[in-house]
Amino acid sequence: MVDDFSALGFETRAIHAGQAPDPRTGAVIVPIYQTSTYAQDGVGGLREGGYEYSRTANPTRTALEDALAALEGARHTLAFASGMAATDAVLRTVLRPGDHLVLGNDAYGGTFRLIDKVLGLWGIEHTVADLSKIDEVRAAIRPETKLIWCETPSNPMLGIADIAALGGIAHSAGARLVIDNTFATPYLQNPLALGADIVLHSTTKYIGGHSDVVGGAVVTNEDELHEELFFIRNAAGAVPGPFDAWLTLRGMKTLALRMDRHSDNAERVVEMLAAHPKVSTVYYPGLTDHAGHEIAAKQMRRFGGMVSFTHVDGEQAALDVAARTKLFILAESLGGIESLIEHPGKMTHASTEGSTLEVPSNLLRLSVGIEDGRDLVADLRAALG
């Protein structure tokens, strides 16, 4: 059995890290430990692994956490019931009433809703800034700033931020940098190695990869922070069940293969959209004229499967395109093997309406799947008319 996976390739770690054959039966796939509690050998006499209750820990969940930590090059991972549960745990662990955070001006609507509508009631303040503009980020820092919360690439405008530069600003201010790595995944980007303190994933998306499970994860190298996050998760109980953990672990094994195919197909889609007369702007960091292209090329392996674009004829025309696609399914979420299309302004980012994070009304977001890329291009071209 391999003891140190750090020198092995990503694909090898995805299949083997935390996933040794079961010592009792030899099963090569991690079992689903569908149990709520564990027998003790006398009071406090916990067996191997120290399991006592599955809200606190479960062997299937442990395997998922060990595997994801190996992929991010981290010491610690905690799995959660959803990406928002992971987000909530980080915010409540790091912040106290009176604290302040800097939030990107292009962020997932659910994250903005939690920070603005929920934590605001508990005395947490935030400032919105364009995280691609270093001077603007510096200007947003206050003495009470404890976090910079960044998505790169961002959702839904595919903005890029310089992780190393943001880490320097955060640490100079005595704050932490959180990177939501959901769009990039650990295959395309490793924020901890670039200076981030915390990496967050909605494992519902690319890591699970099959649109059949909801989950989240928090990754860090800080031992004390990990213990604090563990306490919050155990106290609040937002844990994934063993079958959810197993499904996520199964999906993770093919993450590298899928991300390369997602990226291949996205590049084909972008090429068509960039030349189409009904498309005004294409948002994709792989385009050489994208404002963040050079930074993305330095900190990402490839540019991923998410694409956004605006329709020249406005909101209704964009809505009509979303209604006409056949292979691109009109649905929220992203990162599955199937292609999805959505209208952020009326769907995933409706909570940002009227705020500084409001998205263009003629914007469509694509999660480009792993189907035949030619079919996806033809589907979009037909829908655009």
KEKE-3310 file (N, C-alpha, C; in steps of 0.2 Angstrom, whole numbers, plus 5000, padded with zeros to 4 digits):
npx = (5004:5003:5011:5014:5007:5010:5020:5015:5005:4991:4979:4982:4982:4968:4962:4967:4971:4967:4959:4962:4961:4948:4952:4946:4938:4944:4938:4939:4934:4929:4919:4901:4897:4884:4878:4872:4878:4891:4898:4905:4919:4917:4914:4919:4928:4933:4934:4945:4950:4942:4928:4912:4899:4889:4887:4898:4909:4912:4917:4916:4915:4927:4936:4933:4936:4950:4955:4951:4959:4972:4971:4971:4983:4984:4983:4971:4954:4937:4921:4905:4887:4882:4888:4884:4883:4896:4901:4894:4899:4913:4912:4906:4915:4926:4923:4916:4903:4904:4915:4923:4922:4929:4921:4920:4915:4908:4900:4893:4876:4870:4880:4881:4869:4868:4879:4874:4861:4859:4871:4873:4863:4868:4878:4889:4899:4901:4911:4910:4921:4930:4939:4949:4956:4969:4972:4959:4955:4964:4960:4948:4950:4949:4953:4946:4944:4943:4942:4945:4935:4934:4930:4937:4939:4926:4908:4894:4902:4914:4926:4943:4955:4970:4978:4989:4993:4981:4982:4994:4989:4979:4986:4995:4986:4982:4972:4962:4963:4950:4947:4935:4935:4927:4923:4935:4941:4951:4959:4962:4967:4976:4974:4979:4993:4996:4995:4983:4972:4961:4952:4937:4924:4909:4905:4895:4896:4908:4917:4909:4901:4891:4878:4870:4871:4872:4884:4898:4914:4928:4944:4960:4977:4979:4980:4974:4963:4956:4952:4943:4934:4929:4923:4912:4905:4902:4894:4884:4879:4879:4882:4887:4878:4883:4881:4880:4893:4900:4896:4901:4915:4916:4913:4924:4935:4936:4938:4949:4949:4936:4937:4946:4939:4928:4934:4939:4927:4921:4930:4927:4914:4915:4923:4913:4903:4910:4911:4898:4885:4874:4879:4885:4896:4908:4912:4925:4940:4949:4950:4961:4959:4952:4951:4958:4966:4980:4984:4976:4981:4993:4990:4981:4978:4971:4956:4943:4926:4915:4906:4900:4889:4883:4868:4865:4852:4846:4836:4824:4827:4838:4832:4824:4833:4838:4826:4825:4836:4841:4850:4857:4852:4839:4842:4847:4862:4878:4892:4890:4890:4882:4876:4871:4861:4857:4848:4856:4851:4838:4838:4850:4856:4847:4845:4854:4849:4847:4858:4876:4881:4873:4868:4870:4855:4854:4862:4868:4872:4883:4885:4896:4895:4901:4897:4897:4907:4904:4890:4885:4889:4881:4869:4868:4870:4859:4849:4852:4848)
npy = (4994:5011:5024:5038:5049:5061:5062:5057:5056:5066:5059:5046:5049:5052:5040:5032:5038:5038:5027:5013:4995:4987:4981:4970:4963:4964:4971:4982:4994:5008:5004:5007:5014:5012:5017:5023:5023:5016:5001:5000:4995:4993:5007:5022:5015:5015:5008:5004:5019:5027:5029:5034:5040:5044:5057:5064:5057:5046:5031:5031:5044:5049:5043:5050:5063:5061:5058:5070:5079:5075:5078:5092:5094:5096:5096:5094:5090:5094:5087:5092:5094:5102:5114:5126:5124:5121:5134:5142:5137:5140:5154:5157:5151:5159:5172:5185:5195:5212:5210:5211:5207:5205:5204:5197:5206:5198:5185:5169:5168:5163:5163:5177:5180:5173:5180:5194:5194:5186:5184:5198:5202:5198:5206:5206:5214:5218:5222:5225:5222:5223:5210:5208:5219:5225:5237:5241:5231:5233:5245:5242:5235:5234:5239:5229:5219:5202:5192:5188:5185:5175:5170:5161:5154:5166:5166:5172:5177:5173:5179:5182:5181:5186:5174:5173:5187:5192:5184:5189:5202:5199:5193:5203:5211:5204:5195:5181:5172:5166:5154:5150:5136:5129:5130:5128:5116:5104:5099:5108:5119:5124:5132:5133:5131:5142:5152:5154:5152:5145:5133:5131:5120:5117:5101:5095:5099:5098:5089:5079:5077:5070:5075:5069:5070:5080:5091:5097:5105:5109:5114:5115:5119:5123:5118:5121:5129:5119:5111:5119:5121:5108:5107:5116:5110:5097:5102:5109:5100:5098:5087:5076:5061:5044:5037:5048:5053:5042:5042:5054:5052:5042:5049:5058:5050:5050:5063:5070:5065:5069:5083:5087:5084:5092:5104:5104:5103:5115:5124:5123:5127:5140:5145:5145:5153:5166:5170:5172:5181:5185:5185:5196:5197:5185:5176:5169:5162:5157:5164:5174:5188:5190:5198:5193:5183:5180:5179:5168:5158:5156:5151:5141:5124:5121:5129:5126:5121:5130:5143:5159:5170:5185:5191:5199:5205:5207:5204:5196:5189:5181:5173:5166:5159:5150:5143:5136:5126:5109:5099:5106:5107:5116:5121:5124:5124:5115:5107:5094:5078:5081:5094:5110:5124:5141:5155:5167:5179:5177:5165:5157:5168:5177:5183:5193:5204:5222:5224:5228:5217:5213:5204:5205:5207:5200:5189:5173:5157:5144:5127:5117:5101:5083:5078:5074:5086:5092:5090:5098:5111:5112:5112:5124:5133:5132:5135:5149:5154)
npz = (5000:4996:5005:5004:4994:4988:4978:4967:4952:4947:4942:4947:4961:4962:4961:4970:4983:5000:4998:4999:4997:5005:5021:5027:5018:5006:4996:4982:4980:4991:5004:5007:5022:5029:5042:5057:5070:5081:5088:5104:5113:5128:5138:5130:5123:5108:5092:5078:5070:5078:5077:5082:5080:5066:5063:5067:5062:5048:5040:5026:5022:5027:5018:5007:5011:5013:5000:4993:4999:4996:4982:4982:4987:5001:5019:5026:5024:5025:5023:5018:5019:5008:4996:5000:5014:5017:5015:5024:5036:5035:5035:5048:5056:5055:5056:5067:5075:5070:5062:5046:5028:5012:4997:4980:4965:4957:4960:4966:4967:4979:4988:4990:4995:5007:5014:5013:5017:5028:5037:5038:5047:5059:5062:5053:5041:5024:5010:4993:4979:4964:4961:4952:4951:4959:4967:4970:4978:4989:4993:4999:5010:5028:5045:5053:5044:5040:5030:5013:5000:4987:4970:4957:4942:4941:4945:4937:4927:4923:4928:4932:4945:4953:4962:4970:4972:4979:4990:4996:4999:5008:5019:5023:5029:5040:5037:5030:5015:5005:4993:4981:4973:4964:4950:4944:4949:4958:4948:4938:4945:4959:4973:4986:4985:4979:4988:4995:5009:5013:5004:4995:4989:4980:4979:4973:4960:4948:4954:4960:4948:4940:4942:4952:4966:4980:4988:4998:5002:5012:5012:5019:5025:5038:5054:5067:5062:5055:5065:5072:5062:5061:5073:5072:5061:5067:5078:5071:5062:5048:5038:5024:5020:5020:5008:4999:5001:4995:4982:4977:4979:4970:4958:4958:4954:4940:4937:4931:4918:4914:4915:4905:4894:4896:4894:4881:4874:4878:4872:4858:4858:4862:4851:4841:4846:4847:4834:4830:4824:4833:4845:4857:4867:4873:4887:4893:4900:4892:4880:4871:4872:4884:4899:4910:4905:4904:4918:4921:4913:4919:4932:4930:4924:4912:4905:4908:4909:4909:4901:4897:4889:4880:4872:4858:4855:4867:4883:4881:4869:4874:4883:4874:4867:4877:4878:4867:4865:4863:4867:4876:4892:4900:4915:4932:4942:4938:4930:4928:4918:4907:4896:4901:4901:4906:4913:4921:4928:4930:4937:4944:4950:4954:4966:4967:4961:4958:4966:4968:4962:4952:4937:4919:4910:4898:4898:4896:4904:4901:4905:4899:4893:4892:4880:4862:4855:4842:4841:4851:4847:4836:4841:4849:4839:4831:4840:4842:4830)
capx = (5000:5007:5010:5014:5004:5012:5024:5011:5001:4984:4975:4984:4979:4961:4959:4970:4972:4962:4955:4965:4956:4945:4956:4942:4935:4948:4934:4944:4930:4927:4912:4896:4896:4877:4877:4872:4882:4896:4898:4911:4922:4917:4913:4924:4933:4932:4938:4949:4947:4939:4921:4907:4893:4891:4887:4905:4913:4910:4923:4916:4916:4934:4939:4932:4940:4957:4956:4951:4965:4977:4971:4972:4989:4982:4983:4965:4948:4930:4915:4899:4880:4881:4893:4882:4884:4903:4902:4892:4904:4919:4910:4904:4921:4932:4920:4912:4900:4909:4920:4922:4925:4929:4918:4921:4909:4905:4900:4887:4870:4869:4885:4880:4862:4870:4883:4871:4854:4859:4876:4872:4859:4872:4884:4895:4899:4905:4912:4911:4926:4933:4945:4955:4960:4973:4971:4953:4955:4968:4956:4942:4952:4948:4956:4942:4944:4946:4942:4944:4931:4936:4929:4941:4935:4920:4901:4894:4905:4921:4932:4950:4959:4977:4977:4995:4992:4976:4985:4998:4985:4975:4990:4997:4980:4980:4966:4963:4960:4946:4946:4930:4938:4922:4923:4942:4942:4959:4963:4964:4970:4977:4975:4983:5000:4997:4994:4976:4972:4955:4949:4930:4921:4903:4906:4889:4897:4913:4920:4904:4902:4886:4871:4866:4873:4874:4889:4903:4920:4933:4951:4965:4983:4979:4978:4969:4957:4953:4949:4937:4929:4927:4919:4906:4902:4899:4889:4878:4877:4878:4886:4884:4877:4888:4880:4882:4901:4902:4894:4906:4921:4916:4914:4931:4940:4937:4938:4954:4947:4931:4939:4949:4934:4924:4938:4939:4921:4920:4934:4924:4908:4918:4925:4907:4900:4914:4910:4891:4882:4869:4882:4889:4902:4909:4916:4929:4946:4954:4951:4967:4957:4949:4956:4962:4969:4987:4984:4973:4986:4998:4988:4976:4981:4967:4952:4937:4920:4910:4906:4894:4889:4877:4864:4864:4845:4843:4834:4820:4831:4842:4827:4821:4838:4838:4820:4826:4841:4839:4855:4858:4846:4838:4842:4852:4868:4883:4898:4889:4892:4877:4877:4866:4860:4853:4848:4858:4847:4831:4839:4855:4858:4841:4846:4858:4845:4847:4864:4881:4882:4867:4871:4867:4849:4854:4867:4867:4878:4883:4890:4897:4896:4906:4894:4901:4907:4900:4883:4884:4890:4876:4863:4868:4869:4852:4845:4853:4845)
capy = (5000:5017:5028:5045:5050:5067:5062:5053:5060:5068:5053:5041:5051:5052:5033:5028:5041:5037:5022:5006:4990:4985:4976:4964:4959:4965:4975:4987:5000:5009:5002:5012:5012:5015:5016:5030:5023:5011:4998:5002:4990:4997:5015:5025:5010:5016:5004:5007:5025:5031:5031:5033:5042:5046:5064:5066:5054:5040:5029:5032:5051:5050:5041:5056:5069:5060:5059:5077:5083:5073:5081:5099:5095:5099:5092:5093:5092:5092:5086:5095:5092:5105:5119:5132:5122:5123:5141:5144:5134:5145:5161:5157:5150:5164:5179:5187:5201:5217:5209:5213:5203:5208:5199:5199:5209:5193:5179:5165:5172:5160:5166:5184:5180:5171:5186:5200:5194:5182:5186:5205:5202:5196:5211:5205:5218:5216:5227:5222:5224:5219:5206:5208:5225:5225:5243:5241:5226:5236:5250:5239:5232:5239:5236:5223:5214:5195:5187:5190:5179:5175:5164:5162:5159:5168:5164:5168:5181:5170:5183:5179:5185:5183:5171:5175:5194:5192:5181:5194:5208:5197:5191:5209:5214:5199:5191:5175:5172:5160:5153:5145:5132:5125:5130:5126:5110:5103:5096:5113:5124:5122:5138:5133:5132:5149:5157:5154:5149:5140:5131:5128:5117:5113:5095:5094:5101:5094:5084:5073:5076:5066:5078:5065:5071:5087:5091:5103:5103:5114:5112:5119:5117:5125:5113:5124:5131:5113:5109:5124:5119:5101:5108:5119:5105:5092:5105:5110:5094:5098:5082:5072:5054:5039:5036:5054:5053:5037:5045:5060:5048:5038:5054:5061:5046:5052:5070:5073:5064:5074:5091:5088:5084:5098:5110:5103:5105:5122:5128:5122:5131:5147:5147:5146:5159:5172:5172:5172:5188:5186:5185:5202:5196:5179:5176:5163:5164:5154:5168:5178:5195:5190:5203:5189:5177:5179:5176:5161:5154:5155:5148:5135:5120:5123:5135:5123:5120:5135:5148:5164:5175:5190:5191:5206:5207:5208:5199:5191:5185:5177:5168:5162:5154:5145:5138:5132:5121:5103:5095:5110:5107:5122:5119:5127:5119:5115:5103:5087:5076:5083:5101:5114:5131:5144:5163:5169:5184:5175:5159:5156:5175:5182:5186:5199:5210:5228:5225:5229:5210:5211:5202:5207:5203:5196:5185:5166:5153:5137:5122:5112:5094:5079:5075:5075:5093:5094:5091:5104:5117:5113:5114:5131:5137:5131:5139:5156:5155)
capz = (5000:4995:5011:5002:4987:4986:4972:4962:4947:4949:4941:4952:4968:4962:4961:4976:4989:5004:4995:4999:4997:5012:5024:5030:5013:5000:4991:4980:4981:4997:5006:5010:5029:5030:5049:5061:5076:5081:5094:5108:5117:5134:5138:5127:5119:5101:5088:5073:5067:5083:5075:5087:5078:5060:5062:5069:5057:5045:5036:5019:5022:5028:5012:5002:5013:5012:4993:4991:5002:4991:4976:4983:4991:5008:5025:5029:5021:5028:5018:5020:5015:5002:4995:5005:5021:5018:5015:5030:5041:5035:5038:5055:5060:5054:5057:5073:5075:5070:5057:5039:5023:5005:4992:4973:4963:4953:4965:4966:4971:4985:4993:4991:4999:5014:5017:5013:5020:5034:5041:5039:5053:5065:5063:5049:5036:5018:5004:4986:4975:4958:4964:4947:4952:4966:4970:4972:4984:4995:4996:5002:5017:5034:5051:5055:5039:5042:5025:5006:4998:4980:4965:4951:4938:4945:4943:4930:4922:4922:4929:4935:4950:4954:4969:4974:4974:4984:4996:4999:5002:5014:5024:5025:5033:5045:5035:5026:5008:5003:4985:4979:4967:4961:4943:4941:4952:4959:4942:4934:4949:4966:4976:4992:4983:4976:4993:4998:5016:5013:4997:4995:4984:4979:4976:4968:4953:4944:4958:4959:4941:4937:4943:4956:4973:4983:4993:4998:5005:5014:5012:5022:5028:5045:5059:5071:5058:5053:5071:5073:5057:5062:5079:5069:5057:5071:5082:5067:5059:5040:5035:5019:5021:5017:5001:4996:5000:4990:4975:4976:4978:4963:4953:4958:4951:4933:4937:4926:4911:4912:4914:4899:4889:4897:4892:4874:4871:4879:4867:4852:4858:4862:4844:4837:4849:4846:4827:4829:4824:4838:4852:4858:4871:4876:4893:4894:4901:4887:4875:4872:4873:4890:4903:4915:4901:4906:4924:4921:4910:4924:4938:4929:4919:4906:4906:4911:4904:4910:4896:4897:4883:4880:4866:4855:4855:4874:4888:4878:4864:4877:4886:4869:4865:4882:4877:4860:4864:4863:4870:4882:4896:4904:4922:4937:4943:4933:4931:4926:4911:4902:4895:4904:4900:4911:4913:4928:4931:4933:4940:4950:4952:4955:4973:4966:4957:4962:4970:4964:4959:4947:4931:4913:4908:4892:4899:4897:4906:4899:4908:4893:4895:4888:4874:4856:4854:4836:4842:4856:4843:4831:4845:4850:4833:4829:4845:4841:4824)
cpx = (5004:5005:5010:5012:5006:5016:5021:5007:4994:4979:4976:4981:4971:4958:4961:4970:4966:4957:4958:4960:4954:4949:4953:4940:4939:4944:4939:4940:4928:4920:4908:4895:4889:4875:4877:4877:4887:4897:4905:4913:4923:4916:4919:4929:4931:4936:4942:4946:4944:4932:4916:4900:4894:4890:4894:4909:4911:4916:4922:4917:4924:4938:4939:4936:4948:4959:4956:4957:4971:4977:4972:4979:4989:4983:4976:4959:4942:4925:4909:4893:4879:4887:4891:4883:4892:4904:4900:4896:4910:4917:4909:4910:4926:4929:4916:4909:4905:4914:4918:4925:4924:4926:4919:4914:4905:4905:4893:4882:4869:4874:4883:4873:4864:4874:4878:4864:4854:4864:4876:4868:4863:4879:4890:4894:4903:4906:4913:4916:4928:4939:4951:4959:4963:4972:4964:4952:4958:4963:4950:4944:4951:4952:4952:4941:4947:4946:4942:4941:4931:4933:4933:4942:4928:4913:4896:4898:4912:4927:4938:4953:4965:4977:4983:4995:4987:4978:4990:4994:4982:4980:4993:4992:4978:4974:4967:4960:4957:4945:4940:4932:4933:4922:4930:4943:4950:4963:4966:4968:4970:4979:4979:4991:5001:4996:4987:4977:4967:4953:4942:4928:4913:4904:4901:4891:4902:4915:4915:4903:4896:4879:4867:4867:4874:4879:4893:4909:4924:4939:4956:4971:4984:4976:4973:4962:4953:4949:4943:4932:4925:4922:4912:4902:4898:4893:4883:4875:4876:4883:4883:4883:4882:4887:4882:4890:4903:4901:4899:4913:4921:4917:4921:4936:4941:4937:4943:4952:4941:4933:4942:4944:4929:4928:4938:4933:4919:4924:4930:4918:4910:4920:4919:4904:4903:4913:4903:4888:4877:4872:4887:4896:4902:4914:4919:4936:4951:4955:4957:4965:4953:4954:4960:4965:4976:4988:4981:4978:4992:4996:4983:4980:4977:4961:4945:4931:4914:4911:4899:4895:4882:4874:4863:4857:4842:4840:4830:4823:4835:4838:4825:4827:4838:4832:4821:4831:4838:4843:4857:4852:4845:4837:4848:4857:4873:4888:4896:4891:4888:4878:4870:4866:4856:4853:4850:4853:4841:4832:4844:4857:4853:4842:4850:4855:4845:4853:4870:4884:4877:4871:4867:4860:4849:4860:4865:4873:4877:4888:4890:4899:4901:4903:4899:4901:4904:4893:4881:4884:4884:4869:4862:4867:4862:4847:4846:4850:4849)
cpy = (5006:5022:5036:5046:5057:5068:5059:5058:5061:5062:5047:5042:5050:5045:5030:5031:5040:5031:5015:5001:4988:4980:4969:4959:4959:4969:4981:4994:5002:5008:5008:5010:5015:5013:5023:5029:5017:5008:5000:4996:4993:5004:5018:5021:5010:5011:5008:5013:5029:5033:5029:5035:5045:5053:5067:5063:5048:5038:5031:5040:5052:5048:5047:5062:5067:5061:5066:5081:5081:5077:5089:5100:5098:5094:5090:5095:5090:5092:5089:5093:5096:5111:5125:5130:5123:5130:5144:5143:5139:5152:5162:5155:5155:5171:5179:5194:5207:5216:5211:5208:5207:5203:5202:5202:5204:5187:5176:5168:5169:5162:5173:5184:5178:5177:5192:5199:5190:5184:5194:5206:5201:5201:5210:5210:5216:5222:5223:5226:5220:5216:5206:5214:5226:5231:5244:5237:5230:5241:5248:5236:5237:5235:5229:5218:5207:5190:5191:5184:5179:5169:5166:5155:5160:5166:5170:5172:5179:5175:5180:5184:5182:5181:5173:5182:5195:5189:5186:5200:5205:5196:5198:5212:5210:5196:5185:5176:5165:5160:5148:5142:5128:5124:5127:5118:5109:5101:5102:5119:5122:5128:5138:5134:5139:5155:5158:5150:5144:5139:5128:5125:5115:5107:5092:5095:5096:5088:5078:5071:5073:5069:5073:5065:5078:5086:5097:5101:5109:5111:5117:5116:5119:5121:5116:5126:5125:5110:5113:5122:5113:5102:5111:5114:5100:5095:5106:5105:5093:5094:5078:5065:5050:5038:5042:5055:5048:5039:5050:5057:5045:5043:5057:5056:5047:5059:5073:5071:5068:5081:5092:5088:5090:5104:5109:5105:5112:5126:5128:5127:5138:5149:5149:5153:5166:5174:5173:5179:5190:5186:5192:5201:5189:5179:5170:5165:5162:5159:5173:5185:5195:5194:5198:5183:5175:5176:5169:5156:5152:5150:5142:5131:5121:5128:5132:5123:5125:5141:5152:5168:5179:5190:5198:5209:5208:5202:5193:5186:5179:5171:5164:5157:5148:5140:5134:5127:5114:5098:5099:5110:5113:5120:5123:5121:5119:5109:5096:5085:5079:5091:5104:5121:5135:5152:5165:5174:5182:5168:5159:5163:5180:5186:5193:5205:5216:5229:5227:5222:5208:5209:5205:5203:5199:5191:5177:5162:5146:5133:5116:5105:5090:5075:5076:5083:5096:5095:5097:5111:5118:5115:5121:5135:5137:5136:5147:5158:5158)
cpz = (5000:5002:5009:4995:4984:4979:4966:4958:4950:4948:4946:4959:4968:4963:4967:4982:4994:5003:4994:4999:5004:5015:5026:5024:5007:4995:4989:4980:4988:4999:5008:5017:5031:5037:5052:5067:5076:5087:5097:5112:5124:5133:5135:5123:5112:5097:5083:5070:5072:5081:5081:5085:5071:5058:5063:5064:5054:5040:5028:5018:5023:5022:5007:5004:5012:5005:4991:4993:4998:4985:4976:4986:4997:5013:5027:5024:5025:5023:5021:5016:5009:5002:5000:5012:5022:5019:5021:5036:5041:5038:5045:5059:5060:5057:5064:5072:5075:5065:5050:5034:5016:5000:4985:4971:4958:4957:4964:4970:4978:4990:4995:4996:5006:5017:5018:5018:5027:5039:5043:5046:5059:5065:5058:5043:5030:5013:4998:4982:4969:4960:4958:4947:4959:4970:4973:4978:4990:4998:5000:5009:5022:5040:5053:5050:5041:5036:5018:5003:4990:4976:4959:4948:4942:4941:4943:4925:4920:4923:4933:4939:4951:4961:4973:4976:4979:4991:5000:5002:5009:5020:5027:5030:5039:5044:5032:5019:5007:4996:4984:4973:4963:4953:4940:4943:4954:4953:4938:4938:4956:4970:4982:4990:4980:4982:4997:5005:5016:5005:4998:4989:4985:4976:4972:4961:4950:4948:4958:4952:4937:4939:4947:4963:4974:4988:4993:5002:5007:5015:5015:5024:5036:5050:5064:5068:5057:5059:5073:5068:5058:5068:5076:5065:5062:5075:5078:5063:5051:5037:5029:5022:5018:5010:4996:4995:4995:4983:4973:4975:4972:4957:4952:4954:4943:4932:4931:4919:4909:4911:4908:4893:4889:4893:4884:4871:4872:4874:4860:4852:4858:4855:4840:4839:4847:4839:4826:4829:4830:4845:4852:4862:4873:4882:4894:4895:4896:4881:4876:4874:4880:4895:4908:4911:4904:4913:4925:4918:4915:4930:4937:4923:4912:4909:4908:4906:4905:4904:4897:4891:4884:4873:4864:4855:4862:4878:4885:4873:4868:4880:4880:4867:4871:4881:4871:4860:4866:4868:4877:4886:4900:4911:4926:4938:4937:4934:4930:4919:4906:4902:4898:4901:4905:4910:4920:4931:4933:4937:4946:4953:4953:4961:4972:4963:4961:4966:4965:4960:4954:4941:4925:4912:4902:4892:4899:4899:4904:4903:4902:4895:4891:4882:4868:4855:4848:4837:4846:4852:4839:4835:4847:4844:4830:4834:4844:4834:4818)
residu = (MET:VAL:ASP:ASP:PHE:SER:ALA:LEU:GLY:PHE:GLU:THR:ARG:ALA:ILE:HIS:ALA:GLY:GLN:ALA:PRO:ASP:PRO:ARG:THR:GLY:ALA:VAL:ILE:VAL:PRO:ILE:TYR:GLN:THR:SER:THR:TYR:ALA:GLN:ASP:GLY:VAL:GLY:GLY:LEU:ARG:GLU:GLY:GLY:TYR:GLU:TYR:SER:ARG:THR:ALA:ASN:PRO:THR:ARG:THR:ALA:LEU:GLU:ASP:ALA:LEU:ALA:ALA:LEU:GLU:GLY:ALA:ARG:HIS:THR:LEU:ALA:PHE:ALA:SER:GLY:MET:ALA:ALA:THR:ASP:ALA:VAL:LEU:ARG:THR:VAL:LEU:ARG:PRO:GLY:ASP:HIS:LEU:VAL:LEU:GLY:ASN:ASP:ALA:TYR:GLY:GLY:THR:PHE:ARG:LEU:ILE:ASP:LYS:VAL:LEU:GLY:LEU:TRP:GLY:ILE:GLU:HIS:THR:VAL:ALA:ASP:LEU:SER:LYS:ILE:ASP:GLU:VAL:ARG:ALA:ALA:ILE:ARG:PRO:GLU:THR:LYS:LEU:ILE:TRP:CYS:GLU:THR:PRO:SER:ASN:PRO:MET:LEU:GLY:ILE:ALA:ASP:ILE:ALA:ALA:LEU:GLY:GLY:ILE:ALA:HIS:SER:ALA:GLY:ALA:ARG:LEU:VAL:ILE:ASP:ASN:THR:PHE:ALA:THR:PRO:TYR:LEU:GLN:ASN:PRO:LEU:ALA:LEU:GLY:ALA:ASP:ILE:VAL:LEU:HIS:SER:THR:THR:LYS:TYR:ILE:GLY:GLY:HIS:SER:ASP:VAL:VAL:GLY:GLY:ALA:VAL:VAL:THR:ASN:GLU:ASP:GLU:LEU:HIS:GLU:GLU:LEU:PHE:PHE:ILE:ARG:ASN:ALA:ALA:GLY:ALA:VAL:PRO:GLY:PRO:PHE:ASP:ALA:TRP:LEU:THR:LEU:ARG:GLY:MET:LYS:THR:LEU:ALA:LEU:ARG:MET:ASP:ARG:HIS:SER:ASP:ASN:ALA:GLU:ARG:VAL:VAL:GLU:MET:LEU:ALA:ALA:HIS:PRO:LYS:VAL:SER:THR:VAL:TYR:TYR:PRO:GLY:LEU:THR:ASP:HIS:ALA:GLY:HIS:GLU:ILE:ALA:ALA:LYS:GLN:MET:ARG:ARG:PHE:GLY:GLY:MET:VAL:SER:PHE:THR:HIS:VAL:ASP:GLY:GLU:GLN:ALA:ALA:LEU:ASP:VAL:ALA:ALA:ARG:THR:LYS:LEU:PHE:ILE:LEU:ALA:GLU:SER:LEU:GLY:GLY:ILE:GLU:SER:LEU:ILE:GLU:HIS:PRO:GLY:LYS:MET:THR:HIS:ALA:SER:THR:GLU:GLY:SER:THR:LEU:GLU:VAL:PRO:SER:ASN:LEU:LEU:ARG:LEU:SER:VAL:GLY:ILE:GLU:ASP:GLY:ARG:ASP:LEU:VAL:ALA:ASP:LEU:ARG:ALA:ALA:LEU:GLY)
# end
